[in-house]
Amino acid sequence: MRKVASVILTLSIITVLLFAVSELPEFGSEKSPAHNYVSKTYLEETMHETGALNIVTGIILDYRAFDTFIEATVMFAGAMVVLLLLRKEGEDCEQHNS
């Protein structure tokens, strides 16, 4: 039953992600986030706002540090869920009987 539920959940997530991707602007479009003010601001203001000597270091350590921490937390939580879903049914019983 758990495997059926995990397959249904996985297919649901895939469906939602496919619908979300279909709404993205086409590659090279003027509506693409790469063409908005953020990249211009990063290039012009990073060294002044962060005090870093390197633009890439300033972006990664100052602007993106919290985002990277959250991404690592999500990856860890996902790995734990996968391990819980894919463990064998009899593992709990064997450990308690020992």
The first five atom37 places (N, CA, C, CB, O) and aatype in JSON, in Angstrom:
{
  "aatype": [12, 1, 11, 19, 0, 15, 19, 9, 10, 16, 10, 15, 9, 9, 16, 19, 10, 10, 13, 0, 19, 15, 6, 10, 14, 6, 13, 7, 15, 6, 11, 15, 14, 0, 8, 2, 18, 19, 15, 11, 16, 18, 10, 6, 6, 16, 12, 8, 6, 16, 7, 0, 10, 2, 9, 19, 16, 7, 9, 9, 10, 3, 18, 1, 0, 13, 3, 16, 13, 9, 6, 0, 16, 19, 12, 13, 0, 7, 0, 12, 19, 19, 10, 10, 10, 10, 1, 11, 6, 7, 6, 3, 4, 6, 5, 8, 2, 15],
  "atom_mask": [
    [1, 1, 1, 1, 1],
    [1, 1, 1, 1, 1],
    [1, 1, 1, 1, 1],
    [1, 1, 1, 1, 1],
    [1, 1, 1, 1, 1],
    [1, 1, 1, 1, 1],
    [1, 1, 1, 1, 1],
    [1, 1, 1, 1, 1],
    [1, 1, 1, 1, 1],
    [1, 1, 1, 1, 1],
    [1, 1, 1, 1, 1],
    [1, 1, 1, 1, 1],
    [1, 1, 1, 1, 1],
    [1, 1, 1, 1, 1],
    [1, 1, 1, 1, 1],
    [1, 1, 1, 1, 1],
    [1, 1, 1, 1, 1],
    [1, 1, 1, 1, 1],
    [1, 1, 1, 1, 1],
    [1, 1, 1, 1, 1],
    [1, 1, 1, 1, 1],
    [1, 1, 1, 1, 1],
    [1, 1, 1, 1, 1],
    [1, 1, 1, 1, 1],
    [1, 1, 1, 1, 1],
    [1, 1, 1, 1, 1],
    [1, 1, 1, 1, 1],
    [1, 1, 1, 0, 1],
    [1, 1, 1, 1, 1],
    [1, 1, 1, 1, 1],
    [1, 1, 1, 1, 1],
    [1, 1, 1, 1, 1],
    [1, 1, 1, 1, 1],
    [1, 1, 1, 1, 1],
    [1, 1, 1, 1, 1],
    [1, 1, 1, 1, 1],
    [1, 1, 1, 1, 1],
    [1, 1, 1, 1, 1],
    [1, 1, 1, 1, 1],
    [1, 1, 1, 1, 1],
    [1, 1, 1, 1, 1],
    [1, 1, 1, 1, 1],
    [1, 1, 1, 1, 1],
    [1, 1, 1, 1, 1],
    [1, 1, 1, 1, 1],
    [1, 1, 1, 1, 1],
    [1, 1, 1, 1, 1],
    [1, 1, 1, 1, 1],
    [1, 1, 1, 1, 1],
    [1, 1, 1, 1, 1],
    [1, 1, 1, 0, 1],
    [1, 1, 1, 1, 1],
    [1, 1, 1, 1, 1],
    [1, 1, 1, 1, 1],
    [1, 1, 1, 1, 1],
    [1, 1, 1, 1, 1],
    [1, 1, 1, 1, 1],
    [1, 1, 1, 0, 1],
    [1, 1, 1, 1, 1],
    [1, 1, 1, 1, 1],
    [1, 1, 1, 1, 1],
    [1, 1, 1, 1, 1],
    [1, 1, 1, 1, 1],
    [1, 1, 1, 1, 1],
    [1, 1, 1, 1, 1],
    [1, 1, 1, 1, 1],
    [1, 1, 1, 1, 1],
    [1, 1, 1, 1, 1],
    [1, 1, 1, 1, 1],
    [1, 1, 1, 1, 1],
    [1, 1, 1, 1, 1],
    [1, 1, 1, 1, 1],
    [1, 1, 1, 1, 1],
    [1, 1, 1, 1, 1],
    [1, 1, 1, 1, 1],
    [1, 1, 1, 1, 1],
    [1, 1, 1, 1, 1],
    [1, 1, 1, 0, 1],
    [1, 1, 1, 1, 1],
    [1, 1, 1, 1, 1],
    [1, 1, 1, 1, 1],
    [1, 1, 1, 1, 1],
    [1, 1, 1, 1, 1],
    [1, 1, 1, 1, 1],
    [1, 1, 1, 1, 1],
    [1, 1, 1, 1, 1],
    [1, 1, 1, 1, 1],
    [1, 1, 1, 1, 1],
    [1, 1, 1, 1, 1],
    [1, 1, 1, 0, 1],
    [1, 1, 1, 1, 1],
    [1, 1, 1, 1, 1],
    [1, 1, 1, 1, 1],
    [1, 1, 1, 1, 1],
    [1, 1, 1, 1, 1],
    [1, 1, 1, 1, 1],
    [1, 1, 1, 1, 1],
    [1, 1, 1, 1, 1]
  ],
  "atom_positions": [
    [[0.82, -1.2, 0.0], [0.0, 0.0, 0.0], [0.87, 1.27, 0.0], [-0.93, 0.0, 1.21], [0.53, 2.26, -0.64]],
    [[1.99, 1.21, 0.73], [2.87, 2.37, 0.79], [3.52, 2.64, -0.56], [3.95, 2.18, 1.85], [3.72, 3.8, -0.93]],
    [[3.84, 1.59, -1.28], [4.45, 1.79, -2.6], [3.46, 2.4, -3.58], [4.98, 0.46, -3.15], [3.83, 3.25, -4.39]],
    [[2.21, 1.98, -3.51], [1.18, 2.54, -4.38], [0.99, 4.03, -4.06], [-0.17, 1.77, -4.22], [0.87, 4.85, -4.96]],
    [[0.96, 4.35, -2.77], [0.8, 5.75, -2.36], [1.99, 6.59, -2.82], [0.64, 5.86, -0.84], [1.82, 7.72, -3.26]],
    [[3.2, 6.03, -2.71], [4.37, 6.8, -3.14], [4.4, 6.99, -4.65], [5.65, 6.11, -2.68], [4.84, 8.03, -5.13]],
    [[3.93, 6.0, -5.42], [3.86, 6.14, -6.87], [2.83, 7.21, -7.26], [3.5, 4.78, -7.53], [3.07, 8.02, -8.14]],
    [[1.69, 7.2, -6.59], [0.65, 8.2, -6.87], [1.15, 9.6, -6.52], [-0.64, 7.89, -6.08], [0.94, 10.54, -7.28]],
    [[1.82, 9.73, -5.38], [2.37, 11.02, -4.99], [3.42, 11.5, -5.98], [2.96, 10.94, -3.59], [3.44, 12.68, -6.35]],
    [[4.3, 10.6, -6.41], [5.34, 10.95, -7.37], [4.74, 11.4, -8.7], [6.28, 9.77, -7.6], [5.18, 12.4, -9.27]],
    [[3.76, 10.68, -9.2], [3.11, 11.05, -10.46], [2.4, 12.4, -10.33], [2.12, 9.97, -10.89], [2.38, 13.19, -11.28]],
    [[1.81, 12.66, -9.17], [1.14, 13.95, -8.95], [2.14, 15.09, -8.98], [0.38, 13.94, -7.61], [1.88, 16.13, -9.58]],
    [[3.28, 14.89, -8.34], [4.31, 15.93, -8.32], [4.86, 16.16, -9.73], [5.45, 15.54, -7.35], [5.08, 17.31, -10.13]],
    [[5.08, 15.1, -10.47], [5.57, 15.22, -11.84], [4.57, 16.01, -12.7], [5.82, 13.84, -12.46], [4.97, 16.85, -13.49]],
    [[3.29, 15.73, -12.53], [2.25, 16.43, -13.29], [2.26, 17.92, -12.97], [0.87, 15.84, -12.99], [2.19, 18.75, -13.88]],
    [[2.34, 18.26, -11.7], [2.36, 19.67, -11.3], [3.6, 20.36, -11.86], [2.34, 19.8, -9.76], [3.51, 21.48, -12.36]],
    [[4.75, 19.7, -11.79], [5.98, 20.3, -12.32], [5.93, 20.49, -13.83], [7.19, 19.44, -11.95], [6.42, 21.49, -14.35]],
    [[5.33, 19.53, -14.54], [5.21, 19.68, -15.99], [4.31, 20.85, -16.37], [4.67, 18.39, -16.61], [4.6, 21.58, -17.32]],
    [[3.22, 21.04, -15.63], [2.36, 22.19, -15.88], [3.11, 23.49, -15.57], [1.07, 22.11, -15.04], [2.95, 24.48, -16.29]],
    [[3.91, 23.5, -14.5], [4.66, 24.71, -14.15], [5.7, 25.02, -15.21], [5.34, 24.54, -12.78], [5.88, 26.19, -15.57]],
    [[6.39, 24.02, -15.73], [7.41, 24.23, -16.75], [6.79, 24.73, -18.05], [8.2, 22.94, -17.0], [7.41, 25.51, -18.78]],
    [[5.59, 24.3, -18.34], [4.95, 24.74, -19.58], [4.63, 26.24, -19.56], [3.67, 23.94, -19.82], [4.42, 26.84, -20.62]],
    [[4.58, 26.84, -18.37], [4.29, 28.28, -18.25], [5.54, 29.15, -18.3], [3.55, 28.54, -16.95], [5.43, 30.38, -18.3]],
    [[6.72, 28.55, -18.34], [7.96, 29.33, -18.39], [8.1, 30.02, -19.75], [9.17, 28.42, -18.12], [7.62, 29.51, -20.76]],
    [[8.78, 31.18, -19.77], [9.02, 31.84, -21.06], [9.98, 31.01, -21.92], [9.59, 33.27, -20.85], [10.78, 30.23, -21.39]],
    [[9.89, 31.17, -23.22], [10.77, 30.43, -24.13], [12.21, 30.89, -23.95], [10.32, 30.62, -25.59], [12.47, 32.0, -23.5]],
    [[13.13, 30.02, -24.32], [14.55, 30.33, -24.21], [14.89, 31.54, -25.08], [15.41, 29.11, -24.62], [14.56, 31.57, -26.26]],
    [[15.54, 32.52, -24.49], [15.92, 33.73, -25.22], [14.83, 34.79, -25.27], [0.0, 0.0, 0.0], [15.03, 35.84, -25.87]],
    [[13.71, 34.53, -24.65], [12.6, 35.49, -24.65], [12.95, 36.73, -23.83], [11.33, 34.83, -24.11], [13.72, 36.65, -22.88]],
    [[12.37, 37.87, -24.2], [12.58, 39.1, -23.45], [11.96, 39.03, -22.06], [12.01, 40.28, -24.21], [12.36, 39.77, -21.16]],
    [[10.98, 38.15, -21.87], [10.32, 37.99, -20.58], [11.11, 37.07, -19.64], [8.92, 37.43, -20.78], [10.71, 36.87, -18.5]],
    [[12.2, 36.54, -20.11], [13.03, 35.64, -19.3], [13.63, 36.39, -18.12], [14.14, 35.01, -20.16], [14.04, 37.54, -18.27]],
    [[13.68, 35.76, -16.95], [14.27, 36.43, -15.78], [15.72, 36.85, -15.98], [14.18, 35.53, -14.58], [16.2, 37.75, -15.29]],
    [[16.42, 36.22, -16.9], [17.82, 36.58, -17.14], [17.94, 37.97, -17.74], [18.48, 35.57, -18.07], [19.02, 38.57, -17.69]],
    [[16.87, 38.5, -18.3], [16.91, 39.81, -18.95], [16.3, 40.91, -18.1], [16.21, 39.75, -20.28], [16.04, 42.01, -18.6]],
    [[16.06, 40.65, -16.84], [15.46, 41.69, -16.01], [16.54, 42.45, -15.24], [14.44, 41.09, -15.04], [17.73, 42.28, -15.52]],
    [[16.15, 43.27, -14.32], [17.08, 44.16, -13.62], [18.03, 43.44, -12.66], [16.3, 45.18, -12.87], [19.04, 44.02, -12.28]],
    [[17.73, 42.22, -12.26], [18.54, 41.55, -11.24], [19.97, 41.33, -11.72], [17.91, 40.21, -10.87], [20.92, 41.63, -10.99]],
    [[20.15, 40.83, -12.93], [21.51, 40.59, -13.4], [22.29, 41.89, -13.53], [21.48, 39.86, -14.75], [23.48, 41.93, -13.22]],
    [[21.63, 42.94, -13.98], [22.3, 44.24, -14.09], [22.71, 44.75, -12.71], [21.37, 45.27, -14.79], [23.82, 45.27, -12.54]],
    [[21.82, 44.6, -11.73], [22.13, 45.03, -10.37], [23.28, 44.21, -9.79], [20.9, 44.91, -9.48], [24.18, 44.76, -9.15]],
    [[23.26, 42.9, -10.0], [24.35, 42.05, -9.51], [25.69, 42.52, -10.08], [24.11, 40.57, -9.89], [26.67, 42.63, -9.34]],
    [[25.74, 42.78, -11.36], [27.0, 43.16, -11.99], [27.49, 44.54, -11.55], [26.86, 43.13, -13.49], [28.69, 44.75, -11.39]],
    [[26.57, 45.47, -11.35], [26.97, 46.84, -11.04], [27.15, 47.11, -9.54], [25.96, 47.78, -11.59], [27.99, 47.93, -9.17]],
    [[26.37, 46.46, -8.69], [26.35, 46.83, -7.27], [26.95, 45.81, -6.31], [24.96, 47.07, -6.88], [27.1, 46.11, -5.13]],
    [[27.31, 44.62, -6.77], [27.76, 43.57, -5.86], [28.99, 43.97, -5.06], [28.05, 42.3, -6.64], [29.0, 43.83, -3.84]],
    [[29.99, 44.46, -5.72], [31.23, 44.79, -5.01], [31.03, 45.92, -4.01], [32.33, 45.17, -6.02], [31.64, 45.93, -2.94]],
    [[30.16, 46.88, -4.34], [29.89, 47.99, -3.42], [29.04, 47.53, -2.23], [29.18, 49.13, -4.17], [29.34, 47.88, -1.09]],
    [[27.99, 46.75, -2.49], [27.07, 46.33, -1.42], [27.66, 45.28, -0.5], [25.8, 45.81, -2.02], [27.39, 45.29, 0.7]],
    [[28.47, 44.36, -1.03], [28.98, 43.26, -0.22], [30.37, 43.48, 0.32], [28.97, 42.01, -1.01], [30.73, 42.9, 1.34]],
    [[31.14, 44.31, -0.32], [32.52, 44.52, 0.09], [33.46, 43.41, -0.35], [0.0, 0.0, 0.0], [34.63, 43.39, 0.03]],
    [[32.95, 42.49, -1.16], [33.77, 41.38, -1.65], [34.69, 41.88, -2.76], [32.89, 40.22, -2.15], [34.37, 42.84, -3.46]],
    [[35.82, 41.22, -2.9], [36.77, 41.6, -3.95], [36.44, 40.94, -5.28], [38.18, 41.24, -3.53], [36.98, 41.33, -6.32]],
    [[35.57, 39.96, -5.25], [35.21, 39.19, -6.43], [33.69, 39.18, -6.55], [35.79, 37.73, -6.37], [33.01, 38.92, -5.56]],
    [[33.16, 39.45, -7.72], [31.7, 39.5, -7.91], [31.06, 38.15, -7.63], [31.36, 39.96, -9.33], [30.03, 38.07, -6.97]],
    [[31.67, 37.08, -8.14], [31.09, 35.74, -7.95], [31.03, 35.39, -6.46], [31.91, 34.68, -8.71], [30.02, 34.88, -5.99]],
    [[32.1, 35.65, -5.73], [32.13, 35.37, -4.3], [31.08, 36.19, -3.57], [33.53, 35.66, -3.72], [30.4, 35.68, -2.68]],
    [[30.93, 37.44, -3.92], [29.92, 38.29, -3.29], [28.52, 37.77, -3.52], [0.0, 0.0, 0.0], [27.69, 37.78, -2.6]],
    [[28.24, 37.33, -4.73], [26.9, 36.82, -5.03], [26.64, 35.54, -4.27], [26.74, 36.57, -6.54], [25.58, 35.39, -3.65]],
    [[27.59, 34.6, -4.29], [27.37, 33.31, -3.64], [27.29, 33.43, -2.12], [28.48, 32.34, -4.02], [26.41, 32.84, -1.51]],
    [[28.18, 34.18, -1.52], [28.25, 34.23, -0.06], [27.3, 35.25, 0.57], [29.64, 34.54, 0.37], [26.91, 35.08, 1.72]],
    [[26.93, 36.28, -0.14], [26.06, 37.29, 0.45], [24.62, 37.2, -0.04], [26.61, 38.65, 0.17], [23.7, 37.14, 0.77]],
    [[24.43, 37.19, -1.33], [23.07, 37.18, -1.86], [22.43, 35.79, -1.8], [23.07, 37.68, -3.29], [21.23, 35.67, -1.55]],
    [[23.21, 34.74, -2.04], [22.65, 33.41, -2.22], [22.89, 32.45, -1.06], [23.21, 32.82, -3.45], [22.48, 31.29, -1.16]],
    [[23.52, 32.87, 0.02], [23.88, 31.96, 1.1], [22.64, 31.34, 1.75], [24.71, 32.7, 2.16], [22.6, 30.13, 1.95]],
    [[21.64, 32.15, 2.07], [20.44, 31.61, 2.71], [19.7, 30.67, 1.76], [19.5, 32.76, 3.16], [19.2, 29.63, 2.19]],
    [[19.64, 31.02, 0.5], [18.99, 30.18, -0.5], [19.7, 28.82, -0.61], [18.98, 30.88, -1.87], [19.04, 27.79, -0.7]],
    [[21.02, 28.83, -0.59], [21.79, 27.59, -0.67], [21.55, 26.74, 0.57], [23.29, 27.89, -0.82], [21.45, 25.51, 0.47]],
    [[21.46, 27.36, 1.75], [21.17, 26.63, 2.98], [19.8, 25.95, 2.9], [21.23, 27.58, 4.19], [19.66, 24.8, 3.3]],
    [[18.8, 26.66, 2.4], [17.46, 26.08, 2.28], [17.47, 24.94, 1.27], [16.43, 27.17, 1.85], [16.81, 23.92, 1.49]],
    [[18.19, 25.08, 0.17], [18.27, 24.0, -0.82], [18.9, 22.75, -0.21], [19.09, 24.45, -2.05], [18.43, 21.64, -0.48]],
    [[19.93, 22.91, 0.6], [20.56, 21.76, 1.25], [19.59, 21.11, 2.24], [21.85, 22.2, 1.98], [19.57, 19.88, 2.35]],
    [[18.8, 21.9, 2.94], [17.82, 21.37, 3.87], [16.74, 20.57, 3.14], [17.18, 22.5, 4.68], [16.34, 19.51, 3.6]],
    [[16.29, 21.08, 2.02], [15.27, 20.37, 1.23], [15.84, 19.06, 0.69], [14.78, 21.26, 0.06], [15.15, 18.04, 0.71]],
    [[17.07, 19.07, 0.22], [17.7, 17.84, -0.28], [17.82, 16.8, 0.84], [19.09, 18.15, -0.87], [17.57, 15.62, 0.62]],
    [[18.2, 17.23, 2.04], [18.32, 16.31, 3.17], [16.96, 15.74, 3.54], [18.93, 17.03, 4.39], [16.83, 14.53, 3.76]],
    [[15.94, 16.58, 3.6], [14.59, 16.11, 3.93], [14.09, 15.13, 2.87], [13.61, 17.3, 4.05], [13.48, 14.12, 3.2]],
    [[14.34, 15.42, 1.6], [13.94, 14.51, 0.53], [14.63, 13.17, 0.63], [0.0, 0.0, 0.0], [14.0, 12.13, 0.41]],
    [[15.91, 13.17, 0.95], [16.65, 11.91, 1.1], [16.1, 11.09, 2.25], [18.16, 12.18, 1.31], [15.99, 9.87, 2.15]],
    [[15.74, 11.75, 3.35], [15.19, 11.03, 4.49], [13.82, 10.42, 4.16], [15.05, 11.97, 5.7], [13.52, 9.3, 4.57]],
    [[13.01, 11.15, 3.41], [11.69, 10.62, 3.01], [11.86, 9.42, 2.1], [10.86, 11.71, 2.3], [11.15, 8.42, 2.25]],
    [[12.78, 9.5, 1.15], [13.02, 8.37, 0.25], [13.49, 7.16, 1.03], [14.06, 8.73, -0.82], [13.02, 6.05, 0.77]],
    [[14.39, 7.34, 1.98], [14.86, 6.22, 2.8], [13.71, 5.61, 3.61], [15.98, 6.68, 3.74], [13.63, 4.39, 3.74]],
    [[12.84, 6.44, 4.15], [11.71, 5.92, 4.92], [10.72, 5.16, 4.04], [10.99, 7.05, 5.63], [10.17, 4.14, 4.45]],
    [[10.49, 5.66, 2.83], [9.54, 5.0, 1.94], [10.07, 3.7, 1.35], [9.15, 5.94, 0.83], [9.29, 2.78, 1.1]],
    [[11.37, 3.62, 1.13], [11.92, 2.46, 0.45], [12.49, 1.4, 1.39], [12.99, 2.91, -0.49], [13.0, 0.38, 0.93]],
    [[12.4, 1.62, 2.69], [12.91, 0.59, 3.6], [12.0, -0.64, 3.54], [12.99, 1.13, 5.05], [10.83, -0.55, 3.18]],
    [[12.56, -1.76, 3.9], [11.8, -3.01, 3.85], [10.8, -3.05, 4.97], [12.74, -4.22, 3.92], [11.01, -2.46, 6.03]],
    [[9.7, -3.75, 4.76], [8.62, -3.81, 5.74], [9.05, -4.49, 7.03], [7.44, -4.55, 5.15], [8.6, -4.09, 8.11]],
    [[9.92, -5.5, 6.95], [10.28, -6.27, 8.13], [11.46, -5.73, 8.91], [0.0, 0.0, 0.0], [11.85, -6.35, 9.9]],
    [[12.05, -4.62, 8.53], [13.23, -4.11, 9.21], [12.94, -3.71, 10.64], [13.8, -2.94, 8.45], [13.77, -3.96, 11.52]],
    [[11.8, -3.1, 10.91], [11.47, -2.67, 12.28], [11.31, -3.86, 13.2], [10.18, -1.82, 12.28], [11.78, -3.84, 14.34]],
    [[10.66, -4.91, 12.72], [10.43, -6.1, 13.54], [11.74, -6.79, 13.87], [9.49, -7.08, 12.82], [11.92, -7.24, 15.0]],
    [[12.65, -6.88, 12.93], [13.93, -7.55, 13.16], [14.76, -6.8, 14.17], [14.71, -7.7, 11.85], [15.43, -7.42, 14.99]],
    [[14.73, -5.48, 14.15], [15.52, -4.69, 15.07], [14.98, -4.79, 16.49], [15.57, -3.25, 14.61], [15.76, -4.82, 17.44]],
    [[13.67, -4.83, 16.66], [13.08, -4.89, 17.99], [13.2, -6.29, 18.61], [11.61, -4.49, 17.94], [13.25, -6.41, 19.83]],
    [[13.26, -7.31, 17.8], [13.37, -8.68, 18.31], [14.78, -9.02, 18.74], [12.89, -9.67, 17.28], [14.97, -9.96, 19.51]],
    [[15.78, -8.3, 18.27], [17.19, -8.6, 18.58], [17.54, -8.22, 20.0], [18.11, -7.88, 17.63], [18.68, -8.4, 20.42]]
  ]
}
